[in-house]
Structure formats: structure tokens, C-alpha cells
Amino acid sequence: MKTNLSFSTPAEAETECLVTVVLDRAEKDKTEAFVATNDKAVQDTAAEVIASGEATGKNFETTLLHNPARLKAKRLLLVGGGKAKQFSAVELRKLAGAAVRSLKPKGVRSFAFLAPESVPADEAVKAIIEGAFVGNFDPDSYKSDRKDQKIEAITVVTRGEQPALHKAMDEALILGESQNFTRQLVNEPGNRMTPTILADHARKMSQEVGLKCEVYGAEKLKELKMGAFWGVAQGSDEPPALIVMRYEPAGAPEKPVLGLVGKGVTFDTGGISIKAADGMEKMKYDMAGGATMIGAMRAIALLKPKVKVICIVCATENMPSGKAQKPGDIQTAMSGKTIEIINTDAEGRLVLADGLCYARQLGCTHLIDAATLTGAVVVALGYTNAGIFANDDVMYDRFTRALAKAGEKMWRLPLDDEYKEQIRSNIADIMNTGGRYGGAVTAAMFLKEFAEDTPWLHLDIAGTAWMEDSKPWIAKGPSGIAVRSLVEFAKSFGA
């Protein structure tokens, strides 16, 4: 999707459709809808439909006007943004997606979005473009009668300092493309996204954007004594892939070195502790954490912050076979810790354990892992917030600032020492599951054993990496959660 800026008046914008936001303003005992612009032509054009009560400002309500007399645009789309007092770039991002999803089936291929004047211009430009990219993605790649309805171009009509706004547009373009790149990886079925194929995508992308990329197989896992990772991989006929991507910009300080570690289980049957058949097809998304890190690395390479970043994706399938690990087996992780396998479906923490250890060996001073790790986090937080765990408050505070800029939602869960009792083993150092209660926390406690004293964050995105239903601003399917936040976090070190 091409992106452009226009600094002309809205009335002069020649476009298939001009989109403007309608907000709801509380006035004593009543509410009043109004367009979020001071432009007289847009106000006058929308006045009649607002006065009639057809356009109320309700969230995601859309009203399409054809041949608006006072505008050069062929159509005017009013999109409701809710309460004016609560409106921000976060809501604006979703409205841009909603506008795209409303216009696509109508045959519109390009449109202009009028930036609301209540949001700082650079934030508005960034939010509109990012949201439009999110809304433009559909997961119907393999439909034989697929109709390509993608929006081809968006123009943001705005005012302000042009260099700063062009910079915001360029950054939003990179983030939007990178988030959708992640979503496309996650959307692929397991037979078309094996560990080898995922590694090929990472390698090709790295060549395009200037990253160093190395891919290793089973022999490297054995050489590094990655017994936890190999314990999962040994059950599959598909070879595992240890993907290592490096961003090392000239002029970056020796420290910090950010380590991004992703779970890349390209299909998860549960292994010998096999999952129920109902819904297992969704387990192609179990590599979403790895895809998120690959997408974040793409954006980081293009935005060029002055900070070193190493990404490690541990890619494998988790399959039941005569070679698969069994409940009761003991595996020795790269760190030397021994692990009693209680449930082979608690495999993500095993591959991440060795990934975190390897990141530390490569010199990473700060660690973040992302994984569709537990169903328990969905029980705790539903499908709205991802779970976030931290062993370092300073790093957590920095990441929450990145979350605010990115407009993504995560909620911190505890890592109290008492939870460690649930994963103590009678035969080994630790068990790979702590039972039913507090499952997201005990999984994080397991990973904490391998992060050790390195500042570390764990993102459990099991409930947010896949949209269970279509929303006005996003299609059902992969969400690309955390890409924007990880990039903002990296930028905060190397701005």
C-alpha cells in the first residue's frame, strides 16, 4: 500500500473517498456529535446527517455520503470515534483500520484520511498509516476464488512541519509492513511453514534489509548441548532450525545488547501428551512468538536505531512419534539444569530455555522472549491483554513506555518466589509444568531459571496473537501483537 501526505485543504482533496472522524461531546444532560476538524467544508457536508441522528459518533459507526457537494472527493466516510475526552492516537489507529475494512468491499482502492486536530499531527499520521495496514490484511491466501480487495494507496490530509510528518509516515510504513509480514508468517499452515521454511523466510528478509542471519540444524543443537530444545525436536521428521539474526549498526555502543528470543513451534500437536482434536488446526500459530521477533528485526533494521540487537528463534515441530520424548523423561538444558518432563505439551518453555541461555552466551545484556506459551494466560486475561512478566523493574518501566507509544495492551503478572515450589522436581532440578493453578506464572518461573540475573521480560501472547473473531479494524486471524512495542523498545535504547 502506497502512503502519501497532503497539506492541501480537505475540500481540495481529489480522492475516491475522504474519511473523517466523528466524535461524541458531552454537553450537560445531552451528547452532541461533531466532526473532528475545523474545516468548514467538511463540517457543512456532514451537518445534515449528524443533525438527523444517523451519524452519532458511536465507536466504529460508519456513514458513507456520495458526491458531497462541497468537496472534490467522490465520497465522504464518517467514522465514529466515541467520546471526545477519551480519544487519542490509540483509538485513531483502530479507526483507520475500520475505514479500510469498510471501504475494501465497496471497490474503493485509494482514499484520503483527514487527521483529527485533537491528536498531535505526527502521532496522527503514524496511527492512521499503521492502522490502515492492519485493516488491509486478510487471511484468505489459499481461497481459489479469492478476490483481491486490498487498498492500494492512502493519503493522510494533515497540517504541520513537513519533515517531521514525512518521517512519521516513513516509520509507520515500515512498522505496518513489518507487522503484516509477521501476520503472513503466522497465517501459513503447518505444511507450508516448517522450521526450514521459516528459516528461509528469515534468511531472505535479512538479505533484503541488511541483517546478518545464520541458520543451524540438529548437529548445532547437539554441539551446544541444547537438550531442552532437542528434546522437543527429536519427535519430528522435520529438522529443527536455530535461527540467529544480528543487527549491529556502525557507531552503536558495545552495550546494551538486546536479545529477542522467540518460540518457533511451527506446529504443536502436544507430542505424546497429545492435544484434543477440536481446534488443533489453530496450532499452526504456535510459532507466533518467533514470527514476532523476525518481524521486529525487519523493522529495526530499516529504522536503524543505534543499539545492537540479536534475535534467536528456536524453530521445531512438536510431534508424537517413536522418537518423541515421553512424560517422565529427563532432559539436560544448555545451562546444565536438568528438567523432568511432566507434560510434553509444555514444550515452548523448553525451546525458550535454551534460546535464552544461548542469547546470554552471545553477549545479550537484556532479554525479551515472546511466545504463545500457555492457555492459562488466556484464562487469566482473556483475549484483550497479553501477559507480561519481568525480573527487572527498570526494564519493565522502559517497556511500558514503549507499549504506550505502540498502543498495545499487556498486563503484568507476578513472579513471586513461592511459585517456584510448584516446579520443583524430586528427581531433577525442575519440572516443565507446575500443574493447573497459576499456569502462566509457573511457566514464567521456569523461564526465569534460564534468564538468571540478566534483565528479562517474558511476553505470553497466547491469547492475543490470534484474533478469534473479526473486529471492525482487524480480520479474524493473526494479529502481529508486540512487533510495534518491541521496535519502540529498541528505539528507546538507540534514539
N, C-alpha and C positions, 0 to 999 in steps of 0.2 A: 504494500500500500504506500503510495507516494504521499508525502506530507509537505504542506506549504503554509506560509503565513501571509495574511493580508492585512494591510494597515489602512485600507480604504474604509469609507463609511459602510455600515451594513446594507443600506439601501442600494449601494452601487455594486454589491457583490453579485456577479453573474454566476449562478450555480444551479444545479438541478434542485437543490434544497438547502435552505438556510435553517439551521437549528438554533433555537434559543431556549433558555431555561425559564420556567415559570415557578415562582416561589410563593409561599403562603405566609402572609404577615398578620400577626395577631393585633387586633385593634379593639381594646376593651372587651366587650361581650361578643365580638364577631371576628371573623377572619377575612382577609382580603387577598386575592391572588393578584400577582403583578409579574411582568416580565423583568428579568434581572439585567436590564440595560437602560441607560438613559437616552438611547436613540429614539427620537420622536417617531420616525417612520415605522419602526418595529412596534413601538407602543401602540400607535394608532391602528396598525394592521391587526394586532391581537386584541384590541379593546372590545370588539363586539363579542367574540367568542368567550372572552373572560367574563364580560358582563352577563352573558346568558347562563353562566354557571357550567358550561361544557368543559372549560379548562379551569381546574381548581387549584393546581399546584401540588396535588397529591403525588407522592413518590411514584415515579416511573409511568405516570399517566401520559399518554401521547395524543396529541390532536394535530391532524395534518390539514393545512389550508392550501388549496390550489390557486395558482395565478394571483398571488397577493398584489393588489393594485399599486401599492406604494413602494414595492420592492422590485428589483430586477431578477431576483430569484424566482424560479418556476414554482417552488413550493415553500411554505414555511411550516416547520415542525416545532410544536411546543412540547417540551418535555418537563414534567413535574419533578421538582427537586425537594419538596417537603418544606419544613419550617425554615424561614429565612435566618432565624437566630442560630440554627444548628448547621447551616450549610457551610461546607468547606471543600477543599480540593478532594478529600476522600469521597464525598458524595458526587462531586463533579465527575470524577473518574468513572464511576458507575453509570452516570447519566450518558456519558459519551458512548459507552458500550451499549446502553439501551437504545440510543439513537441509531447506531449501526444495525442492531438486530431488528429494529423496527423498519428501517429503510431497505435492507437487503432483499426481502421477498417482494418488495414493490418494484424491483427493477432499477432502483437508483444505484448508480455506480460511483458517483462522487458527490460530495456535499461540503458545505461550509458550516462550521460551528462557531457561534458568537460567544466569545469568552465573557462570562459574567463579571461585572465590575467589582463585586464584593470580594472576589478572590484575587490575591496578588497576581499580576499578569504572567510572571514566569511560572508560578505554580499552576495557574490555569492552563497554560499551553501544555505543560508537561502532563497534567492529569488528563486532559482531553485526548491527547495523542495516545498515551498509554491505554486509556480505557477503550479507545476505538480499536486498537489492535486486539485487545482481549475479546471484544464483541465480534470481531471479524473472523474468529477461528470457529470452525465447525469440525466435528469428529467423523464425518461421513466419508472418509477417504476411500473406502472399498465398495461403495454402492455403484452398481453398474449403470444406473440411470442418474448418477449424481449430476446436479445442476450447479455450475459454478456461479454462486451469487455474491462473491466477495466484493466488498467495496474496494475500488481501485485507487481512490485518492481522497484525502481530506485536507481542507484548508481551515485554519483557525483564524478567525477575524478578531483582531486584538489591537491594543494600543500600548505604547511603551518604548523602552530603549531597544532598538532592533538587534544589536549584537547579543545582548543578554537573552532575548527571546529566541533568536536563532540557535543559540547554544542550548537552551531548554528544549527546543524542538528536536535538535540532533540527538540529544541524550535520550529523550523519550522514544525516538525511533529505534535506537539501539536496545533499550530496555524492552520495548514492545516486541521487537523481533526475537529477542533472546528468550522472553517468556513463552512466546509461541513455539520457538524451537524446542524448548523443554516439553511443552504440551504435545508436540508431534511425536517426540520420542516415547513419551508415556502412552500415547494413544495406540502405538503399534502393537499388534497381537504377538504372543509369545513365539510363534513360529517365524515371525519376521523381525523379532528383536531379541536375538540370542545374545549372550555375553560377547561373542565375537563380533556380531553386527553392531552392538552398542559401542564397542571399542573402535570399530571402523568409522562410525559417525563422529566420535570424539577426535580421532586422528585427522579426519578430513576437515572438520571445523577448525582444529588447531592450526592446520596448514593455511587455512583461509585468513585467519586473524593474527597469526604470528606467535602462537604459543608453542612451547616445546611439549611433545607428547611421546610417552613411552608406554608400550603395552606388553605385559608379561603373562605367561601362562602357568601351567601347573608346576613346571620344574622350578620356577622362581619362588612360588609359594613354599615348596618344599625346602629350597635353599634358604629362605628367610625363616623357616620353621613356623610358618603361619598355620599351625594345627587347627585353630578355630575356624578359619576361612576354609581350609581344605576339608575339614570335617563336613561342611555343608556341600562343597563342590563335588566330593567323591561319589555322590549318589547319582550324578547325571552323566549321560553320554556326551553332553555339550561341554567343551573345555571352559574353565573359568578364565576371566580376564582381570588382571590387576592393571588398572588404567591410572597413569601418573601424568598429570598436566602441570606445567610450570609457567608462571608469569613472573619474569624477572626484569623489570624495566631499568634502563640506564638511569643512574642517579638516585635509585631507591636506597634507603639505609639498609644496613645488614640486618637490623631488627626493627620492628617486629617482622616475623614471617607468619602469615596467616595460613592455617591448614584447613581446607574444606574436605570433609570426608563424607562420602555418600554411599548409602546402601543400594546396590545394583542387582537385586534378585529379580531377574527378568521374567521368571515365573515361579510362583510359590505354591506347590501342592500341599505343603506341610510336611513333606517327607514321610517317614514311617508313621509319624503321628498325623495321619492324613486329615485334611480338612473335609468338612461336609461338601457334598457336590453342589448344593444350592449356592449360587453366587461365586463359585470358584473361578469362573471366567474372568472376573474382575482382577484376579491376582496377577494379571499382566502388568498392573500398575505398581507392583511391589519394588520396581526399580525407580520410582519417582524421586526418591532422595538423591540417587546418583544422577538422574537426568537434571534435577535442580542444580546440582553443583556444576555439571557440564554447561548448562545454560548461563549460570552466573559467571563462569570463567570466560565464556564468549563475550559477555557484556564488559567485564573487567578489562579484557584485552583491548577492546575497542575504545573504552573510555580513558584508559591509561592513567589510573591513579599511581602515585609514587610509593608503592608498597609491594613487597614480594608476596606472592600467593602460590601455594602448592595445593593441588587438588588430587585426591585419591578416591577412586571409585572401585569398590570391590564387587565385581560382577560375576554372577553364577546363577544357575537354576537350583531349586531345592526340590529334589525328586525322590520318590521311593523306588528302590531297586535292590538287587542283591548286594550291591556295593555300598548302599547308603548307611550312614551312621544310625545307631539304634538308641532308644532310651536306655540309660544306664551306662553308655559308653563314657570314657574319659578322654578328653582332648587337651592337649597342651598348647596354649596360645603362644604367640611370638614373644610375649613378655616373660614367659616361663610359668605363668599361672596355670594351674590345672582346673579344668571345668568338667563337672558332671552333667551330662546331657539328660535332663529330665523329660523334655519335650522337644522333638526335632522341629516343631513348628515355631519355636523361639530361636529362629536361625539368624535373623537380622542382626541381633546383638553380637553374634559370633563373628560374622564377617566384619562388622564395625570394630570389634575389639582389636583385631589385627590391623585394620586400617588406621585406627588411632595410634597404635604403637608404632607403626611404620612412619606415620606423619611426624611423630616426635623424633624418631631416628633420623629423619631427613632434615631436622632442624626447625620444625614449626614451633613457634613460641606461643601461639594462640590457636585453639582448635574449635571448630564448629562441625558437628555432624548433623545430617538430615536424613530421616528415614520414615517410611510408613511402618512404624515399629510395632505398635500394639493396638488391639481392639479396645483395650482398657482406656486409652486416652479418648476414644470416641464416646465411651460410656460416661467419662468424667466431663467432657467439654462439648460433646455433640459435634456438629459439622461447621461450627462458626469460628472457633478459636483453635489454632494449633497449640500443642503443649510445648513449653519451653522450660528447660532445666539448666541450672548454672552452678558451677562451683566457685565462681568469682563474681562478686557484686559489681566491681568496676567494669568488667567486660559486659555484664548483663545490662548495666545502665547505658553503656555506649550502644548496645544493640537495640535497646528500647527506643532510643532516639532515631536510629535507622528505621525501625518499624513505623514510627510516627510519620517520617518523611515518605516512606513507601506506601503507607495506607493499608498495611496488612495487620491482621489480628492474631496475637498469640497471648497465652496466659501462663504465668509462671507457676509451676508445681514444686513441691518440696523435695529436698534431698537430705532429710534428717538421718543421722547415723543409725537410728533404731531400725530403719527399713533394711539395713544390711543383714540383720539377723534372719530375714526371710530367704536370703540366697546363700546362707552358709551350708556347706555340704559336709556330711560325715566322712566321706571318702576322698574328696578333693578340696581345693581351695574354695571354690564357689560352685553354685548350681546355675544353670542357664534360665531358670524361671523360679519365681518366688511364690507361685500359687495365684489364686484367683484375685485376692484382695490387694488393692494398690498396685495393680499390674504394670501400669505405666511408670510408676515410681520405682518399683523394683527393677524394671528393665533399665531405667536410667542409672540406678545404683550399680548395676552390673557394668555399664559402660564407664562409669566414674572410676572403677578399679583400673581401667586401662588408660584413661586420661591422666591419672595420678595427680601431680601437683601443677600440671600445665593448666592455665586458664582455659576453660572449656564451656561450651554451650551445646546442648542437645535439643534438636527440634524434632518432635514427634508429630509428623504431618499425616498420620494415618486417616484422620477424619476430614482433612482439608485438601489433600492432593487430588481428590476426585469429587466433582460436583455430582451429587446423587440425583439432582433434578435440574432442569434448565431454569435459569433466573432471567429477569429482563435484560441483564447486562452480560451474561455469560452462558454458553451452551453447557448442557449436561456432558460430563466427561472430565478430562484432565484440566486442572486449574493453573498449574505453574506457580503454586504458592512458594514463597520465600525467595524467588530469584531477585525481585526488586530490593528486598530487605538486605540480602547478602551483599548486593552491589553497593547499596548505601553504606553498609558497614565497612566494606573495603575502602570506599572513598573517604570515610572519616579518618582513616589512618594516613591516607596519602593525598589529601586535598592540596 
